[in-house]
């Protein structure tokens, strides 16, 4: 998967819609549609094969709507152009991260020395607690 190809694919097949942003920004917030809503059909990601698209669906299930589209909303900047670029960059990173595979964990066992150290620590802790004794309150 090439990030540049993916970015170009997203810019071509993604649907951008714009609305008024919330938060600080003065009159700019009230006048200009700077919030970017990006919806991207997973099937339109032609730079990914079917296995990779399935993996994207699985890993980014929380960001999918009922029409099998990735949904992303950005309103961080005061400029529509910057927010649009942020949305594309962020969705590329999300897709790239979802395609990374975690290495398989190799099972290991604790060494004999580490087991003995752990048991000795437990015994010391137990003896410390035992030595405190009970306070009966009678004397």
Helices and strands as residue ranges (DSSP letters): H 3-13, E 15-19, H 27-31, E 35-41, G 42-44, H 50-59, G 61-63, E 69-74, H 80-99, H 112-131
